[in-house]
Amino acid sequence: MVTITEVERRSRAQKAKIKPGDVLLAINGNEIQDVLDYRFYLAEERVLLSLERNGKPYAVTIKKGEYDDIGLGFETALMDRKQACRNKCVFCFIDQLPPGMRDTLYFKDDDARLSFLHGNYITLTNLSDREVERIIRMHISPINISVHTTNPALRVEMMKNKHAGESLRYLYQLAEAGVEIHGQIVLCRGINDGKELDRTLSDLAALYPAVSSVSVVPAGLTKHREGLHPLTMFTPAECAAVIEQVDAVAGPLYEKNGSRLFFCGDEFYLGAGRDLPDEEFYEGYPQLENGVGMITSLRTEFADWQTYDAAPGECRRTVSLATGVAAYPLLCEIAHRMEKAFPGLVVQVYEIKNRFFGESITVAGLLTAGDIIEQLQGQSLGDELLLPAAVLRSEGDLFLDDKTPAEVEATLGCAIRFVENDGAALAAAILGEE
């Protein structure tokens, strides 16, 4: 049962005289506990809602299109509390946060519902047999799973959870049921690499096509690791070796199935000093949010914009771009091409080193306002400063260190525009277009 907090005006629910504060008990006789139950059982053309008002039960019948909403709102998007992670992974990024940040940053979720709704990765250790059966029955797909290793004993060691090994059975059950799975392997030097990585790649390859993509990414290590498991960065030679190891499995799979299945994160290519693959290699970017193909995607989108949408001409404007170490070379390349195409345009690119988390963290999305201010203060930033939208939380109002965009603008004395990771959007922002 869940409490209704909002009823949209002129909605079917309002016409049925449902009110905020009423409790939704069931739909067509099926108990409602969270958003998955609600969405699944609501997908009918005729729904009988069992409700309660002030302790008294009542029912309404609503006719609608099969997938139409009826206008009810609830306290949270899940209609329930988020499930917290029960693991203590040796590479957990949240454990590497410094003290004093806002409370929400320290919450570790491990919720299958968020995997389906928002693409979050789950470890399977929070699931029960009943929940797996519900996922299969409701055809909830795709599911994103943090695998890391298919060696049960090693998985227990890496995740510091005695159930981490046995929970792998859910991976095989979901695959057998035809649930689409996107996997993730966070690679830790000297732990789940080498022969253990070979084993994991082989085991996951056997689950194709249910397992439809797997990213292999290096563990992110901040400078705040006091008292944590001793982990070290992959050397350039080791980064190259990981790419070759993954390619040795992915290449034959592509020849056999038309899909590589396994993709290394951009950080391995950058760490090895290698050029990133072209767009075709990434097969539609199924692991883009995991940092796989982000640089290639941005470069390709910008090239497409130049080919099809750009109208070169004079542009009297000076603009600054600030980004992390990983994307800096590409943004310099884009800046040069923009200046060449638009006489009068000046594009200044600034590489921001991550001193808050440590300089081994090179992605733009983990830059703080403090580092941006420290490294840009006193610079002539021109008409506008462009920053990656990823530096803000999803609400778009706060940096990781709780400073607001307005505070950064006031300190730097420059207007700021936040740009999504899209080459065409970046080009438009450089030109000052909406």
N, C-alpha and C positions, 0 to 999 in steps of 0.2 A: 504494500500500500504506500502511496505517495501523496503528499499534500500539494494541492494546486495553488499557485501563488498569483497567477495572472490568467485572465480570460480576455482574448482580443475582441475589440469592438466589431460588431457585425459578423462575427465568426459563427460557425455552426454550433460551437460550444455555448456561445452567448444566447443564440436563438433557442437552445435546449435548456436555458435558464441555469446553467452551471455557474457557480460563483467562486471567487477566490476564497480559500479557506476550506473548501470542500476536499474530501479525501477520495482519491481514485483507488478503488480496490481491485477491480478486474475489468478486462475487456473480453467479451464473448466467453465468459467463464474462466478465463486464464488470469491468474494472479499477476499483478504488475508490481515489480520490485525496483526496476531501473529503466533506463532509456532503451535498452535493447528489447526488453519485453514490450515496452510501449510502442516502439516503432514497428516491431514485427507483428503484433496482434492488431495494430491499428490499420494495417494494410489490407483492409477488406472494404467492400462497397456498402456493407451494412454492419454497424458495430453497436453492440449492447454494452453500455458502460454501467458498471456497478459502482455506486458512490456512497459517500456518507457525509451528512451535514449535521453538525452539533450532536454527533453520536447516533443519529438516526439514518438508517440505510434508505437509499432510493436508487432508481435506475432510469436511464434515458436511452433511447435508440436514435442513432444518427445515420442517415443515408448520405453517401458521398462518392466521389471517385475513388478507385481502389487505393491510390497512393496520396490522396489529398490529406492535408492537415486539417485539424478541427479547431485550432486556435487556443490550445491550453499552454500555459507556461508554468515552469517549476523552479524551485529555489536554486538548483544547480543544473548544469547541462546533462550530467549523468543521472539526475534524479536520485542521487545516492552519494555517499562519500567516496573519494578516490581511494583505491587500495594502495597502501604503502608497500614499498619494497622490503622484502625480508632478508635480502642478501647483504653481504659485506664484501663486495667484489674488490680484489686487490688493486684494480685500476679505476675504481669509481671516481668520476670527476667531481661529484658533489663533496666527497670526503676531502678533496683537495682545495676547497674554497677557504679563504681566510675568514676569521671570525668578524662579526660586526656587519654582515650584509643582511638584507631584508629576509625575514623568516621564510617566505615562500621559496627562496632559492635553495634552501636546505632540505626541502621535501622531496623524497625520492618516490616517484610513482612506479607501479608495476601492475598495470590494470589492462586487462584484455579489451575492455570497452574503449579505452583511449587508443588502443592499437587500431581498432576498426574505425573509430570516428576521426582520429587526428593523426594517425600514422606513428604513434609512439611504439617503441620496442618493448616487448615483454620477455621475461626470462623463463616463464612457465612454472616457476616455483610457487606462485600464488594461486595456481589453478587447482580445482578439484575435479574429480571424475564427472560430477554433475555439471560443472561449468563447461567442460570439454564437450559433453553430450549436447548441451544447449547450443554451443557454437556450431556443431555439426548439424543439428536439427534445424537451426535457423539459417543455415548456409551463410554464416558470417564470414566474409572474405573480402579482401585479403587480410591476413594476420602477419604482423611483423615480429620476428622472434630473434632475440639475442642468443645465439647458439654458443659462440666462442670456442667450444670444443665438443666433440661427440664422444670423448673418453669420459665415462661417468665419474671415475675417481678423480681425474684432473679437474673436471667441472666443479666437484665439491670443493677441491682445494682452491680453485680460482675464485669461487663465489662465496666461500665460507658459509655454506648452507648444506646441511647433511642431506637435504632432499633434492639438491641440484642435479645429481646424477640420475636418480630414478624418475625425475620429472621429464627427462628426455623422451619417455614413452609417449608423452602427449604429442611431441613433434611427429612421431611415426603414425599415431592415430589420426591426427589432423591431415597428414599427407595422404594416408590411405583413403580417407573420406573425401578427398578431392578439394580440400580447402587450399586456396592459393596462399603460399608462404613466401615472404621476403625475409631472408636471413641476414644476420650480421655476425661477423667475427672480429672482435676487438683483439688485435694481436699484441701480445706482451712478449718482449724480448726474453728468450731463454725459458719461456713457460709453455705457451701453446703454439710456438712456431716450429720450424724444422719438421721432424717426422710426425709430430702431433698435428701440424697443419695438413700434412699429406693425408693423414687418417680422416680428418674432418672434411676435407674437400671430397675425398672418395665417398664417404658416407652420405654427404649431402647430394652429391651428383647422382647417387642411386635413387634419390627421391624426386628427381625431375620427371614430369613437368610440374608436380604439385609445388615443389620448391622452384620458384621461377626466377629468382635472382638472389645473389649473396654478395655482400660487400665485405672486403677485407681491409680494415683500417687500423692504423697504429693507435695504441693507447695514448690519450692526451695527458701529458704530465706537466703539472704546474710546479711552481717553486714552493708550494705550501704542502709538502709531503712529510712533515715531521711525524715520526712514529708510525708511518705507513709502510707497507711492504716495499722493499727496495727494488724499484724498477728503473731501467735506463733506456735512453733513446736508441733507436736503430741507427747504425752508422750508414753513410752513403752506400758503401759496398753491400751492406745487409739489406738496405731498401731495394737495391737493384736485384739482389738474390730473391727477395720475396716476390717481386714482379715476375721474375723468370719462373719461379716455382708455381705461381698461380697460372701463368700463361701456359705452362706445360700441361696443365689439366684442362684449362679453358679452351685452348686451341682445338684439340681433338673433339671436345664436346660441341664446338661450333660446327665442325665438319660433319658431325653425326646428326645433330639436332637443329642446327641453325641458330643456336644460342650459346653464348660463352658461359652463361650462368654465373660465373665468378668475376668480380671486378675489384681492382685495387683502388683505394682512395687516392685522391690527388696528392695527398701528403707523401705517399711513397714515391711518386714520380718526381716531385719537387725535391725530396730528400736525396734521391739518386742522381739528381741533375739531369733527368731525362725529359724530353719533350712529351707532352701529354698526347694521348691518342686523339684521332679525329672523331667527329660526331657519330658516324656510322658505327664505330666501335662500341658505343654505349647503349645501343639497341633501345632508344627512346628514353634513356635516363631513368630506369626504375629505382636507382639508389641515389638520386640527386640530393635528397635531403640529408644523406649520410656523408656528403662531401665527395661523392663519386661523379666526376665529370662536370663539376661546377665551373671550372675555368674554361673548359672546352665549350660548354653551353654558352657562357657569356661571350666568348670570342666569336662563336658561330652566329649568335643573335646579332651582334654588332655588324658582322660581315654581311648578313642578310639585309640589315637596315641600310647599309651603304649601297648595296646592290639595287634594292627595290624602292626604298623610301627616301633616301637622302636627296636633297636638292641643293647641291653646293652653291655657295654664294657668300657674300660679305657678311660678317657677324662681328660687330664691335662689342666684345664682351670678354671679361677676364673671370675665370672660374677656377676654383681649387677643388681637387679630389683628395680625400684622405682614406687610406685603406690599410689593411694588415700586410705583413711581409709577404704572404703567399700570393696575393693578387696584385702586388705592386708592379711587377714587370709587365703584366698584361695591361694594366691601366696606363702605364707609360706608353705602351704601344698604341692604345686607343687614343690617347691624348695627342700623340704625334700625327696620327692619321686624321684626326679632327682638325687640327691646326692647318694641315696641308690642304684640306678640302674647303676650309672656311677662312679666307684671309681676314685678318683683324681679330680672330679668336685666339685667346691665350688660355691654355689649360695647364695649370700647375698641379703636379701630383706629389703627395706627401706620404711617405712610408711611416706608419706609426708602429713603433715597437711596443710589445705588450709587457710593460714593467709591472703591472698589477698582478698578473698571473705568472709571469716569467716569459723570457724571450723565446722559449721553445714553443709557445702558443702563437701560431702565425695566422690563424683565421680571423677575418675581419669581424665576424659576429661576436667575438669575445673581447673586443676593445671596450675600454671604459671611457667615460667622459673625462676622468682625471688624466689619463694618458693622452687623450686627444688635446686637451687644453694645454698640458705641460709642453707638448711637442709642437704645438702650433701657435702658442701665445707669442705675440710680437711679430708674426709673419704678416705680410700683406696678402690677404686672401682673396681680394678682388670683389666681384659683385655678389658672389654666392659661394658657400662651402657645401660640397656634396658629400654625404656620408651614406654608408650602406644602411638600409632600413633594418638589417639584422642586428644592429647595435642596440636597438630598443626592444623592450619586451613586447609581447603581442598586442597589448593595448596601445602601443605607440607613444607612451607618455614618460617612460623612465629608462635611463641607461642602467647597466648592471650595478653601478655604484650609486644609484638613487638620485642622480642629478637629472634635471629636466632639460629638454631641448632649449627652452627659454633661458635657463641659467647659462648654458654653454654659449648661446648666441650673445648674451650680455657680456660674458667674460671675454670672448674673442672679438666682439664688435663686428660681427658679420652675420648676415642671414644664412640659415642652414636649410638645406633641402635633403630629405631622406629618400634614397633611391632603392628600389627592389633589385634583386640580382637578375637583371634582364638587360641585354645589350642594347636593345632599341630604346628602352626607358632611360638608360644611362645617356645615350646619345642625345635624346630629347632634352634631358635635364641639363646637359652641358650647353646646349643652345638656348636654354632658358624657356623652353616650350613646356606647356602643361602636359 
